[in-house]
């Protein structure tokens, strides 16, 4: 440390005159001390106020310059030295040095700026103000074709500098994107694919930039998909594959890139990873299996990429994914069920899959997860069944296959995501299926659970789906038995509340169900209708100018239906419905105006 203090004192003197030799030996001593104990040497440099002397030594013509830049790069490895480097005014002269044609000067300057920018807001701001990123980007572009070893070393440093400059900073990343660095970096990946350090740096840069939505368009205009797949195929190390996965995942969120990746053969790579890791017990095998299967599911979210892989249900990829469902591995079961849910996004695919017997595989999977089951697998399998049940021709086939019975096994689940999908699946299954709606609607346990979930205020989705299923059971069965079961289970008040929903479709479903209750068993429902202020709700719906025509129409149908009850009739008279209804005779919608005339006649006749 004594030698270092002496060298620093000499450096102070040397910086005031232009004796290069004297400065050079001091700089050598300094580099040696930093190599020996960087933190201690850096503290000494800071203590003796050496940093403000360095700008004068950063002279493009001086032979000392690369060493000075090297010292700054070494010093800036310490977090506590980065802001002092900025305060000492080192950034502008360093950025000036980026205009040099000397490779060693560029290398050390790139290192210095990159280290100062690392996790340092002040460093990045200073480089931004000095215009350093633009010069570096231009250098990378002009040097990109040169595969000389020293040039690749420089390119790695310059790419690293841009990574440190823009990491976790959206506005600086956007600036780099606007400068057009993405096409340049993609070219680098292709030209220098044999250089491990440079390709890794490109991958880190892609990982940063790919998170930004504005980058996706630029990436899509390059051959990034081919380059990444090509690179992936050459990898054997887990870490390198993981790095490529980290770029693929955000890129695959873009539908255009999804298709490019599928066409470039990424799926074959993913299936290979799955095959190699499915029985592995090492942590890295488990991680790779999850990443590969998750990415597979993500690729299926794009309509074009999904349809390309489905290949009319004959695609080898589709067949391989099917084989994941009976797997012993939970991660593969999950991915398989999610993949089926994604394939089931149009009627043609759904019809083909039901005819191909996929429902049975999903039911067997669910059966394995009833007791102490994996919630994510339950959720995924129910999602797939729900989607498959959308085409009308599939409903009766799925009901015959026993889907409703298996789904009902999860009625005791306390997990809202499972409850939500369970409800949606049953609602899809009974749509237009009177017999099934009656069977389920007279199941006291189901109705009881639905009424309970109608009060799940913490879970709006579950609450909404429960109300909709309750209504659907009545609407599709049109059964007095179902109506009685719902009344006894305490469901009427929830349907009245549902009629005031902010969603028109739910309001309408509620009103139709309430109309059927009134038509099929008004006497049994009378008490609940009064208790839940049904008449008052209907008055509000008819008075509200924002109510849709079908809401007004079904409200008037319901008013007529409840007139057969004395207490409800009295409420109708007390609320002066005639005034509201007579105004609706002039409604622009002919169905509403006609119903208003009929309702007015009924009200007048019974007043």
C-alpha positions in Angstrom: 0.0 0.0 0.0 3.0 2.3 0.6 4.1 1.8 -3.0 0.6 2.6 -4.1 0.5 5.8 -2.1 3.8 6.8 -3.6 2.6 6.0 -7.1 -0.6 8.0 -6.6 1.5 11.0 -5.4 3.7 10.7 -8.5 0.6 10.4 -10.7 -0.7 13.7 -9.2 2.5 15.4 -10.4 2.6 13.5 -13.7 -0.9 14.7 -14.5 0.1 18.3 -14.3 3.0 18.0 -16.8 3.1 15.9 -19.9 5.7 13.3 -18.9 4.2 10.2 -20.4 7.0 7.9 -19.1 6.6 8.9 -15.5 2.8 8.6 -15.7 3.1 5.2 -17.4 5.1 3.6 -14.6 2.6 5.0 -12.0 -0.3 3.6 -14.0 1.4 0.2 -14.1 1.8 0.3 -10.4 -1.8 1.2 -10.0 -3.1 -1.6 -12.2 -0.9 -4.1 -10.3 -2.4 -2.9 -7.0 -6.0 -3.2 -8.4 -5.2 -6.7 -9.6 -3.9 -7.6 -6.1 -6.8 -6.1 -4.1 -9.3 -4.1 -6.1 -11.5 -2.8 -3.2 -8.6 -1.6 -1.1 -6.8 0.0 -4.0 -10.0 1.7 -5.1 -10.6 3.1 -1.6 -7.1 4.5 -1.6 -7.7 6.1 -5.0 -10.9 7.7 -3.7 -9.2 8.8 -0.5 -6.4 10.6 -2.4 -8.8 12.2 -4.8 -7.2 10.8 -7.9 -10.3 10.4 -10.1 -10.6 14.1 -11.0 -7.0 14.0 -12.3 -7.9 11.2 -14.8 -9.9 13.2 -17.5 -6.7 15.1 -18.4 -4.9 11.7 -18.9 -7.7 10.5 -21.2 -6.1 12.1 -24.2 -6.8 10.3 -27.6 -3.2 11.0 -28.7 -1.5 9.7 -25.5 -0.1 6.1 -25.3 -1.2 6.1 -21.6 -4.9 6.3 -22.6 -5.7 2.6 -22.7 -4.2 2.1 -19.3 -6.1 5.0 -17.8 -9.4 3.6 -19.3 -8.4 0.1 -17.9 -7.9 1.6 -14.4 -11.3 3.3 -14.6 -12.9 -0.1 -15.7 -11.2 -1.9 -12.8 -12.2 0.8 -10.2 -15.8 0.9 -11.5 -16.2 -2.8 -10.6 -16.9 -1.5 -7.1 -20.4 -0.1 -6.6 -19.1 2.7 -4.3 -16.9 4.0 -7.1 -19.4 4.4 -9.9 -21.0 7.7 -8.8 -17.6 9.2 -7.9 -16.5 8.3 -11.5 -19.4 10.3 -12.9 -18.8 13.2 -10.4 -15.1 13.3 -11.5 -16.3 14.1 -15.0 -14.9 10.9 -16.6 -17.9 10.1 -18.8 -17.5 12.9 -21.5 -13.8 12.2 -22.2 -14.5 8.4 -22.2 -17.4 8.9 -24.7 -15.0 11.0 -26.8 -12.6 8.1 -26.9 -15.3 5.9 -28.5 -14.4 7.8 -31.7 -10.9 6.3 -31.7 -9.8 3.8 -34.3 -7.4 2.1 -31.9 -8.9 -1.3 -30.9 -7.3 -1.4 -27.4 -8.6 2.1 -26.6 -12.1 1.1 -27.7 -11.9 -2.1 -25.7 -10.8 -0.5 -22.4 -13.2 2.5 -22.9 -16.1 0.1 -23.6 -15.2 -1.8 -20.4 -15.0 1.4 -18.4 -18.3 2.8 -19.6 -20.0 -0.6 -19.2 -18.8 -1.0 -15.6 -19.8 2.6 -14.6 -23.3 2.0 -16.1 -23.8 -1.3 -14.2 -26.7 -0.8 -11.8 -26.0 2.9 -11.7 -28.6 5.5 -12.6 -26.1 8.3 -12.5 -23.7 6.4 -14.8 -26.5 5.6 -17.4 -27.8 9.2 -17.3 -24.3 10.6 -17.9 -23.6 8.2 -20.8 -27.1 9.0 -22.2 -26.3 12.8 -22.1 -23.0 12.3 -23.7 -24.5 10.3 -26.6 -22.3 7.2 -25.8 -24.9 4.5 -26.7 -25.4 5.8 -30.3 -21.6 5.6 -31.0 -21.3 2.1 -29.5 -24.3 0.9 -31.6 -22.7 2.3 -34.8 -19.4 0.5 -33.9 -21.2 -2.8 -33.4 -22.9 -2.4 -36.8 -19.7 -1.6 -38.6 -17.6 -4.3 -36.9 -20.3 -7.0 -37.1 -19.0 -8.9 -40.2 -15.4 -9.2 -38.9 -14.8 -12.6 -37.3 -11.2 -11.9 -36.1 -10.7 -13.0 -32.5 -9.7 -9.6 -31.2 -12.7 -8.0 -33.0 -15.0 -10.5 -31.4 -13.6 -9.7 -28.0 -14.3 -6.0 -28.7 -17.8 -6.7 -29.9 -18.5 -8.7 -26.7 -17.4 -5.7 -24.6 -19.4 -3.2 -26.6 -22.6 -5.4 -26.5 -22.0 -5.8 -22.7 -21.8 -2.0 -22.4 -25.2 -1.6 -24.1 -26.7 -4.3 -21.8 -25.4 -2.6 -18.6 -26.5 0.8 -20.0 -30.1 -0.3 -20.7 -30.8 -3.1 -18.1 -34.1 -2.7 -16.3 -34.6 0.8 -17.9 -37.6 0.9 -20.3 -36.8 4.3 -21.8 -33.1 3.5 -22.5 -34.2 0.1 -24.0 -36.7 1.9 -26.2 -33.9 4.3 -27.3 -31.7 1.3 -28.3 -34.7 -0.2 -30.2 -35.2 3.1 -32.0 -31.5 3.1 -32.9 -32.1 -0.2 -34.7 -29.8 -2.4 -32.5 -32.1 -5.4 -32.8 -31.4 -6.3 -36.4 -27.6 -5.7 -35.8 -27.6 -8.1 -32.8 -29.5 -10.8 -34.6 -26.9 -10.6 -37.5 -24.2 -10.9 -34.8 -25.8 -14.1 -33.5 -25.7 -15.7 -36.9 -22.2 -14.6 -37.9 -20.5 -15.3 -34.6 -22.5 -18.3 -33.5 -19.2 -20.2 -32.6 -18.1 -17.5 -30.2 -19.6 -18.4 -26.8 -18.9 -15.1 -25.0 -20.4 -13.0 -27.8 -23.5 -15.2 -28.3 -24.2 -15.2 -24.6 -23.9 -11.4 -24.5 -26.4 -11.2 -27.5 -28.8 -13.5 -25.6 -28.6 -11.3 -22.5 -29.3 -8.2 -24.7 -32.3 -9.9 -26.4 -33.6 -11.0 -23.0 -33.6 -7.4 -21.9 -35.1 -5.9 -25.0 -37.7 -8.7 -25.7 -39.6 -7.7 -22.6 -40.6 -4.4 -24.3 -43.7 -4.6 -26.5 -42.2 -2.2 -29.0 -39.3 -4.6 -29.7 -41.5 -7.4 -30.9 -42.2 -5.8 -34.3 -38.5 -5.4 -34.9 -37.7 -8.9 -33.8 -40.5 -10.2 -36.1 -38.8 -8.5 -39.1 -35.5 -10.4 -38.5 -34.7 -14.1 -38.7 -34.4 -14.3 -34.9 -36.5 -17.5 -34.8 -34.2 -19.4 -37.1 -31.1 -18.1 -35.3 -32.3 -19.1 -31.9 -33.5 -22.5 -33.0 -30.2 -23.1 -34.8 -28.3 -22.0 -31.6 -30.5 -24.2 -29.4 -29.9 -27.3 -31.5 -26.1 -26.9 -30.9 -26.4 -26.6 -27.1 -25.7 -29.4 -24.7 -25.3 -27.3 -21.5 -28.3 -26.6 -19.3 -27.3 -23.0 -18.6 -27.0 -22.1 -22.3 -30.4 -23.7 -23.1 -31.9 -21.8 -20.1 -30.5 -18.5 -21.6 -32.1 -19.2 -24.9 -35.4 -20.1 -23.2 -35.3 -16.8 -21.4 -35.3 -15.0 -24.8 -37.8 -17.4 -26.4 -40.5 -16.9 -23.7 -41.1 -13.2 -24.1 -40.7 -13.3 -27.9 -43.2 -16.1 -28.1 -45.9 -13.8 -26.6 -46.1 -12.2 -30.1 -48.3 -14.1 -32.6 -46.2 -13.4 -35.6 -43.0 -14.7 -33.9 -45.0 -17.7 -32.5 -45.6 -18.8 -36.1 -42.0 -18.1 -37.1 -40.7 -20.2 -34.2 -43.0 -23.1 -35.2 -41.8 -22.9 -38.8 -38.2 -22.7 -37.7 -38.6 -26.0 -35.8 -38.6 -24.9 -32.2 -41.3 -27.4 -31.3 -39.1 -30.4 -32.2 -36.4 -28.9 -29.9 -39.0 -28.6 -27.1 -40.3 -32.1 -27.5 -36.7 -33.4 -27.4 -36.1 -31.5 -24.1 -39.3 -33.0 -22.7 -38.3 -36.5 -23.7 -34.8 -36.1 -22.2 -35.9 -34.6 -18.9 -39.3 -36.3 -18.1 -37.7 -39.0 -16.0 -34.9 -36.8 -14.6 -34.7 -36.1 -10.9 -32.0 -33.4 -11.0 -33.2 -29.9 -10.3 -32.1 -28.7 -13.7 -34.1 -31.5 -15.4 -37.2 -30.5 -13.6 -36.6 -26.8 -14.5 -36.0 -27.6 -18.2 -39.1 -29.8 -18.4 -41.3 -27.0 -17.0 -39.8 -24.3 -19.2 -40.1 -26.4 -22.4 -43.6 -27.6 -21.7 -44.8 -24.1 -20.7 -43.3 -22.7 -23.9 -45.1 -25.3 -25.9 -48.4 -24.2 -24.3 -47.6 -20.6 -25.0 -46.9 -21.3 -28.7 -50.4 -22.8 -28.9 -52.0 -19.5 -27.9 -51.5 -18.1 -31.4 -54.3 -19.1 -33.7 -52.1 -19.7 -36.8 -49.3 -21.5 -34.8 -51.9 -23.6 -33.0 -53.7 -24.6 -36.2 -50.4 -25.4 -37.9 -49.5 -27.8 -35.1 -53.0 -29.3 -35.0 -52.8 -30.3 -38.7 -56.4 -31.5 -38.7 -55.8 -33.6 -35.6 -53.3 -35.7 -37.4 -50.2 -33.6 -36.5 -47.4 -35.5 -34.8 -47.0 -32.6 -32.3 -50.6 -32.9 -31.4 -50.3 -36.6 -30.9 -47.2 -36.2 -28.7 -48.9 -33.6 -26.5 -51.9 -36.0 -26.1 -49.5 -38.6 -24.7 -48.6 -36.2 -21.9 -52.0 -36.4 -20.3 -51.7 -40.0 -19.0 -48.1 -39.2 -17.9 -47.0 -39.8 -14.3 -45.5 -36.3 -14.3 -47.7 -33.5 -12.9 -45.9 -30.9 -15.0 -46.6 -32.8 -18.2 -50.2 -33.6 -17.2 -50.7 -29.8 -16.7 -49.1 -28.9 -20.0 -51.0 -31.6 -21.8 -54.4 -30.4 -20.5 -53.5 -26.7 -21.1 -52.4 -27.6 -24.7 -55.8 -29.4 -25.3 -57.6 -26.3 -23.9 -55.6 -24.2 -26.4 -56.2 -26.6 -29.3 -60.0 -26.4 -28.4 -60.4 -22.8 -29.6 -62.6 -23.4 -32.6 -65.5 -25.7 -33.3 -63.8 -27.9 -35.9 -60.9 -28.8 -33.5 -63.3 -29.4 -30.6 -65.5 -31.7 -32.6 -62.5 -33.7 -33.9 -61.0 -34.1 -30.5 -64.3 -35.3 -28.8 -64.7 -37.8 -31.7 -61.1 -38.9 -31.2 -61.8 -39.8 -27.5 -59.9 -37.1 -25.8 -62.7 -36.5 -23.2 -62.0 -40.0 -21.7 -58.3 -39.1 -21.2 -59.2 -35.9 -19.5 -61.8 -37.6 -17.2 -59.2 -40.3 -16.2 -56.8 -37.5 -15.4 -59.4 -35.7 -13.3 -60.2 -38.9 -11.5 -56.5 -39.2 -10.5 -56.7 -35.7 -8.9 -59.9 -35.9 -6.9 -58.4 -36.7 -3.6 -55.6 -34.4 -2.5 -55.3 -33.5 -6.2 -53.0 -31.0 -7.9 -55.1 -27.8 -8.2 -53.3 -26.5 -11.3 -54.0 -29.9 -13.1 -57.6 -29.8 -12.0 -58.0 -26.3 -13.3 -56.3 -27.1 -16.6 -58.3 -30.3 -17.3 -61.6 -28.5 -16.4 -60.6 -25.6 -18.8 -60.1 -28.1 -21.6 -63.5 -29.8 -20.9 -65.2 -26.4 -20.8 -63.8 -25.5 -24.2 -64.6 -28.9 -25.7 -68.2 -28.5 -24.6 -68.8 -25.3 -26.6 -70.0 -26.8 -29.9 -73.6 -28.0 -29.7 -72.9 -31.4 -31.2 -70.3 -32.2 -28.5 -72.6 -31.6 -25.5 -74.7 -34.8 -25.6 -71.6 -36.9 -26.4 -69.8 -35.4 -23.4 -72.8 -35.9 -21.1 -73.0 -39.5 -22.3 -69.3 -39.9 -21.5 -70.1 -39.0 -17.9 -68.4 -35.6 -17.8 -71.0 -34.0 -15.5 -70.5 -36.8 -12.9 -66.8 -36.5 -12.8 -67.0 -32.7 -12.7 -69.4 -32.9 -9.7 -66.7 -34.8 -7.7 -64.9 -31.4 -7.4 -68.0 -29.7 -5.8 -66.3 -29.7 -2.4 -63.2 -27.9 -3.7 -62.2 -24.8 -1.7 -60.0 -23.4 -4.5 -61.7 -20.5 -6.4 -59.9 -21.2 -9.7 -61.2 -24.8 -9.7 -64.7 -23.7 -8.6 -64.8 -21.1 -11.4 -63.9 -23.7 -14.1 -66.2 -26.3 -12.7 -69.1 -23.9 -12.9 -68.2 -22.9 -16.5 -67.9 -26.5 -17.6 -71.3 -27.4 -16.2 -72.9 -24.3 -17.7 -71.5 -25.1 -21.2 -72.6 -28.7 -20.9 -76.3 -28.0 -20.1 -76.7 -25.2 -22.7 -79.8 -26.4 -24.8 -79.7 -29.8 -23.0 -83.0 -30.0 -21.2 -82.6 -33.4 -19.7 -79.1 -32.8 -18.3 -80.3 -29.4 -17.0 -83.2 -31.1 -15.1 -81.0 -33.8 -13.7 -78.4 -31.3 -12.4 -81.1 -28.8 -11.4 -82.8 -31.3 -9.1 -79.5 -32.2 -7.4 -80.0 -30.6 -4.0 -76.3 -30.7 -3.1 -75.3 -28.9 -6.3 -78.0 -26.2 -5.9 -77.0 -25.7 -2.2 -73.3 -25.2 -3.2 -74.3 -22.8 -6.0 -76.3 -20.7 -3.5 -73.3 -20.7 -1.2 -71.0 -19.6 -4.0 -73.5 -16.9 -5.0 -72.4 -15.1 -1.9 -68.6 -15.5 -2.5 -68.0 -11.7 -2.6 -64.3 -12.1 -2.5 -64.3 -14.1 -5.7 -66.4 -12.1 -8.3 -65.8 -14.7 -11.0 -67.1 -17.6 -8.9 -70.0 -15.5 -7.7 -70.9 -14.6 -11.3 -70.6 -18.1 -12.7 -72.7 -19.5 -9.8 -75.5 -17.1 -10.6 -75.3 -17.9 -14.3 -75.4 -21.7 -13.7 -78.4 -21.3 -11.4 -80.2 -19.3 -14.0 -79.1 -21.8 -16.8 -80.5 -24.8 -14.9 -83.9 -23.2 -14.9 -83.8 -21.7 -18.4 -82.7 -24.9 -20.1 -84.8 -27.4 -18.1 -88.0 -25.3 -17.9 -88.8 -27.7 -15.2 -91.1 -27.2 -12.2 -89.0 -29.6 -10.2 -85.8 -27.6 -10.8 -87.7 -24.4 -9.9 -88.8 -26.0 -6.6 -85.2 -27.1 -5.8 -83.9 -23.6 -6.5 -86.6 -22.0 -4.3 -86.0 -24.5 -1.5 -82.3 -23.9 -1.7 -82.7 -20.2 -1.3 -81.6 -19.3 -4.8 -84.3 -16.8 -5.8 -82.9 -13.8 -4.0 -79.6 -14.3 -5.9 -81.3 -14.3 -9.2 -83.1 -11.0 -8.3 -79.7 -9.5 -7.4 -78.3 -10.9 -10.7 -81.0 -8.9 -12.5 -79.2 -5.7 -11.3 -75.8 -6.8 -12.6 -73.7 -4.4 -14.7 -73.5 -7.0 -17.4 -76.5 -7.0 -19.7 -76.2 -10.7 -20.6 -76.4 -11.7 -16.9 -79.3 -9.3 -16.3 -81.2 -10.9 -19.2 -80.4 -14.5 -18.0 -81.7 -13.7 -14.6 -84.9 -12.1 -15.9 -85.7 -15.1 -18.1 -85.1 -17.5 -15.2 -87.3 -15.4 -12.8 -90.0 -15.3 -15.5 -89.9 -19.1 -15.6 -90.1 -19.4 -11.8 -93.1 -17.1 -11.8 -94.8 -19.0 -14.6 -94.1 -22.5 -13.2 -94.5 -22.0 -9.4 -95.5 -18.5 -8.4 -97.1 -19.5 -5.2 -93.9 -21.2 -3.9 -91.7 -18.2 -5.0 -94.0 -15.5 -3.8 -92.4 -15.1 -0.3 -88.9 -14.8 -1.8 -90.0 -12.4 -4.5 -91.4 -10.1 -1.9 -88.4 -10.5 0.4 -85.9 -9.7 -2.3 -87.9 -6.6 -3.5 -88.4 -8.0 -7.1 -91.1 -5.5 -8.0 -88.9 -2.6 -7.0 -86.0 -3.9 -9.0 -88.2 -4.3 -12.1 -89.5 -0.7 -11.7 -85.9 0.5 -11.7 -85.0 -1.5 -14.8 -88.0 -0.2 -16.7 -87.4 3.4 -15.6 -83.7 3.4 -16.4 -83.1 4.8 -19.9 -79.9 2.9 -20.2 -81.6 -0.5 -19.9 -81.3 -2.5 -23.1 -84.5 -3.3 -25.1 -84.3 -7.0 -24.1 -84.1 -6.0 -20.4 -87.2 -3.8 -20.7 -89.0 -6.6 -22.7 -88.2 -9.3 -20.2 -89.0 -7.0 -17.2 -92.5 -6.4 -18.6 -93.0 -10.2 -19.2 -92.1 -10.7 -15.6 -94.4 -8.0 -14.3 -97.3 -9.7 -16.1 -96.3 -13.1 -14.6 -96.3 -11.9 -11.0 -99.7 -10.2 -11.2 -101.3 -13.5 -10.2 -99.9 -13.0 -6.7 -101.9 -10.7 -4.4 -99.0 -9.2 -2.4 -96.9 -8.7 -5.6 -99.9 -7.3 -7.4 -100.3 -4.7 -4.6 -96.6 -3.7 -4.9 -97.1 -3.2 -8.7 -100.0 -0.9 -8.1 -98.2 1.1 -5.4 -95.3 1.8 -7.6 -97.4 3.3 -10.4 -96.1 1.0 -13.1 -98.6 2.2 -15.7 -96.8 5.5 -16.0 -93.5 3.9 -16.8 -95.0 1.2 -19.1 -97.2 3.7 -21.1 -94.1 5.7 -22.0 -92.5 2.6 -23.4 -95.3 2.3 -26.0 -93.4 4.9 -28.0 -90.1 3.0 -27.7 -88.1 2.7 -31.0 -87.8 -1.0 -30.6 -91.0 -2.6 -32.0 -90.9 -5.7 -29.7 -90.6 -3.4 -26.6 -93.4 -1.0 -27.7 -95.7 -4.0 -28.5 -95.0 -5.6 -25.1 -95.6 -2.2 -23.4 -99.1 -2.1 -25.0 -99.9 -5.6 -23.8 -98.5 -5.0 -20.3 -100.5 -1.7 -20.0 -103.7 -3.5 -20.9 -102.9 -6.2 -18.3 -102.2 -3.5 -15.6 -105.3 -1.6 -16.5 -107.5 -4.7 -16.5 -106.3 -5.7 -13.1 -106.0 -2.3 -11.3 
